[in-house]
């Protein structure tokens, strides 16, 4: 299998599993508990102008699969799958929603945001998979041998997280929970892969 096909396979198995879990939970869960705003949310005024940075998330993820070192792709795939399963369990056991601000903006950003709202679930809020997958994508792209790329990926990821609150697609509590899920799942998968590689590298002792 050529490298591009391998990358696309990992992306399909990793990212599509997130969409599957997200969609199923949105269809099956009950009424959501409202996640309250914090002082951080109130410090970031609501604006649809951040929608372009918010949707750039859908560029960051494929870029991570296409540009990260090949050796990181199994980790990225499984970390996204684990994040989806953990988040899905929370979505089903404790559905959450937000106080979404009224959207009367007739501009193009406002129209794009209304389209996203129509396509999105209003209850899969905590933990934010937008936050989890952004964190994992930046982590996959980070490389000490490529400091410029690492810095740009980190700045991009932070911008997406900011825009997520600015557009009120999430608030600080559920976004922070999503980032925490990404960190924990990424670390758990990394440890599991390291132990698996160590086990496979041990040659059996001849009797």
N, C-alpha and C positions, 0 to 999 in steps of 0.2 A: 504494500500500500504506500502510495507516495505521501510526502509530508503534508501537502495541503489536504488530502483526503483524511489523513489522521487527525489533523487539527479540526476539520469540520465534524468528524465523528465525535470527538470529545466535546465540541461545542453543542452538538445536537443532544447528546446524552446528558450533559450537565445543565444546559440552559432550558431545554425543552421540559425536563423533569420538573423544573421550578414552575413553569407555566401550567403544567398538568396539575400539580398539587394546588397551586393558587386557584385555578379555575374550579376544581372540584370542591374545595373548601368554600369558595364564594357561593356555590350553588346549594351546598348542604347545611351550612351553619345557621344558627338562630340569630335573634336580635342582638346587636352589639352594644357593649358598655362604652360610654363616651370616655375617651382619653382626654384628660384636662390639659389645658395649655399651661406653660410655665413662664417664668420671667424672661427666659431666652426667647420663647416664641413671641412674646409681646414686644421684645426689643427688635424683632425683625418684621417690619411692616409687610402685610400681605400685598403681593403684586403679581400680576400675570406675566410681567416682563421677564421673570426668571424661568419661564416655561421652556425656552430653547436650551438652557443649561440643564434643566431637569431631563428633557428627552434625549440629551446627548449621552445619557446612561445607556441607551440602546445602540450607541456607537462604541462606547467604552468596552462593553462586554465582548463583542466579536473581535475588537482590536486586541483584547487580552489573549484570546484564544489564538489569534493569528500572529501575534508578535512575541508572546512569552516564550521562553526556552521550552523546547519540546519535552524536556524532562519534568516540567512543572504541570503539564497538561493533565495527567492522571490525577494529580492532587487537586487542581482547579475543578475538574469535573466532579470528583467525589465530594469536595467541600461544598459545592453548590447543591449537590443532591442532599447532603446531610442538612444543610441550612434549610432546604425546602421541607424536609421531613420534620425537623424540629419546629419550624414556624407553623407548618400545617397542623401539627398536634396542638399548638397553642391556639391557632385560629378556631379549631373545632371545640376545644374545651373552654375557651374564653374568648368569644368573638368581641371585637372592639371596633368602634367607629369614632368619628370626630365631629366637632361643631364646624361644618364646612361653611366658609363665608359665602354670602350671596355673590353671584357672578353675573354682573350686568354689562361687563366690558364687551363692546362690539368690535374691538380691534382684532387683528390677526392672532396675537398671542392669546387673547381671550377666547377666540373661536377654537384654537388648538386645545386649550385647556378644557373647554366644554366637551370637545370630542373625546379627550382622554377620560373625563369623568363618566361619559356615557359608556365607554368600553370597560372601565375599571370597576372592581368591587368596592363598595363603600364601607366594608366591614373587615377586610383583611389588613388591619392597621398595625397591631402590635404582635410580634416584632416586625419591623419594616424590612421586607425582602429587598427593597430598593437600597436600603442602607447596607444590608449584608452582602449583596452581590457587588455593590460599588467597592466595598472594602476588599473583597476577595480579588476583584479585577486589578485594583491598584497593587495589592500584595503580589499578584502574579507577574506584574510588569516591573516591579521594583527589582533592581539589580545593581550591586555595588560596582560592577564593571561599566555600567551605563548611568552615571549620576545625573546627566541631563534628562534622560528619559524618566528616571525615577522621580526627579523633582517635578517634571511636568505632569506625570501621572498622579502624584500626590496632590498637586494644586488642582487638577481637574476633578479628582475625587472629592476634595473639600468643597469645590464649587458646586458640584452636584448635590452634596449634602445640604449646603446652604440654600440652594434653589428649591430643594424639597420642602424645606420649612417656609421659604418665601412664598411659594405657590400654595401652601397649606395642603399639599398632598399627604404630608405627615407632620407631626409635631415632635418636639424634642424628645419626649419620653419614648415614643414608639420607634423613632429613628435611632436613638441611642441603644434601645433594646436590639434593633436589627444589626447595628454595628457590633454589639457584643456577641450576638449569635454568629456573625461572620468570623470574629476573632476566635471564639471557642471551637467552632466547627473546623476552621482552617487549621488550628493547632492540633485538634484531635486527629484529623486525617493525616496531617504531617507525621505525627507520632506513630500512627498505625502503619503508614507506608514505610517508615524507617524500620520499625520492628519486623515487618514482613520481609523487607529486603535483607535484614540481618539474618532472619531465620532461613531464608532461601539460600543465603551465601554459605551456610554451614554445611560442609560436606559430611555425609554419613561415615562413621568410623567402621572400617572393615572388621568383621569378627575374627 
